[in-house]
């Protein structure tokens, strides 16, 4: 069965600290995709990244970086020099074979204190 | 213009009312989705449309009735709702449903409260 686990329910750090959000997935598929979304208090789910299992290179986008480790079935997300505006709930998601139905993690609530 | 818009942003309705949620996407996508997000629960996929045809209906009660008149617009008609239907209703769109999983882009949601 496919599953996404975000074990960290809530993380609180002080601004400018680095923080890593964990995502562990289970799938029997040999090729698959993974997604990260951000949901600020306003409610909208904001797309952050889509990663193909073929590509194991780490991705960096400004202060955001993603570490994809197939050996441990993890796709972790790091925010460097966190800012108050990074406060949100972050979701990791894995598509089912149907391609459009996403298995969502429970989300990690990130609180950045000034 | 933002990619996916939803109206209204907030809605309070009684159990006997009839209301509709509207979603519009400006991304030229062919697939649209309705999700329900309740407190302490995972995001639930309700309906999926591809080129105005419904392709998914995840055992959603008949008091929720979707409508997709064209690939840019999606409605969710509500009638005789229950208090447990209070939630954030999110609309999303993606390029299409074929091939590799496309990114779903979400609207800001409608916060629904049923009294």
Contacts between the chains, C-beta under 8 A, distances in Angstrom:
chain1	res1	chain2	res2	distance
A	33	B	100	6.8
A	33	B	101	4.8
A	35	B	103	7.1
A	37	B	106	7.7
A	42	B	108	6.4
A	43	B	88	5.6
A	43	B	90	7.7
A	43	B	108	5.8
A	43	B	109	4.2
A	43	B	111	6.9
A	44	B	90	8.0
A	44	B	106	5.8
A	44	B	107	6.7
A	44	B	108	4.3
A	44	B	109	6.3
A	45	B	90	6.5
A	45	B	92	7.6
A	45	B	106	3.9
A	46	B	106	7.5
A	47	B	103	5.4
A	47	B	104	7.5
A	47	B	105	6.1
A	47	B	106	7.6
A	50	B	101	7.7
A	50	B	103	5.2
A	52	B	100	7.8
A	91	B	43	7.5
A	95	B	101	3.9
A	99	B	97	6.5
A	99	B	98	7.8
A	99	B	99	7.3
A	99	B	100	6.9
A	99	B	101	4.6
A	99	B	102	7.9
A	100	B	31	6.7
A	100	B	33	7.6
A	100	B	48	6.1
A	100	B	56	7.7
A	100	B	94	6.8
A	100	B	97	5.0
A	100	B	101	6.7
A	100	B	102	7.6
A	100	B	104	7.7
A	101	B	45	5.9
A	101	B	48	7.9
A	101	B	56	7.3
A	102	B	43	7.7
A	102	B	45	7.5
A	102	B	101	8.0
A	102	B	104	7.2
A	104	B	42	5.0
A	104	B	43	4.8
A	106	B	42	6.4
